[in-house]
């Protein structure tokens, strides 16, 4: 299994997921400032030329949430995903996919002082509704699905952490407390060390 990675990219999320799972893989570091063989290889398997990209045998998986979902199911015995037949799957999928489909686009536009001319037609709505959704979905204690930490926390919590770090989101006390719990996880500390140093 090959993981195409750069510490200042969204691949930090999938690196964290891999560390939570503690599975063997080859990490291929990509430097976008150099026209390296590794970068050319990445562009061949992922026409977007973006990170993260995971190659598992003949499978090529892109997009952080999709990679985390794939890994959670591949290693179900690690319990970072609910059982396939579990009723928690519905909530789990919502946390996984609302992040990239709804929350990130809205906050990215807002951070760039861009307002959609008709937010009712945009899949992510508007910042006001997104902020209300973040507040409603952030767990008051423990994790998104209750007592068990899952890939939903890696994706949802990881994005909230990044959004606060880069000034895209002013956290409420509830969001701040959730991010603090996230940051105490050993795998988070291991994978985000260089990330924190780069932005400090």
PyMOL commands that set and color helices and strands:
alter all, ss='L'
color gray80, all
select helices_A, chain A and resi 11-21+37-45+64-74+76-78+89-111+119-121+127-137+151-165+173-183+186-199
alter helices_A, ss='H'
color red, helices_A
select strands_A, chain A and resi 2-5+26-29+53-56+59-62
alter strands_A, ss='S'
color yellow, strands_A
deselect
rebuild
show_as cartoon
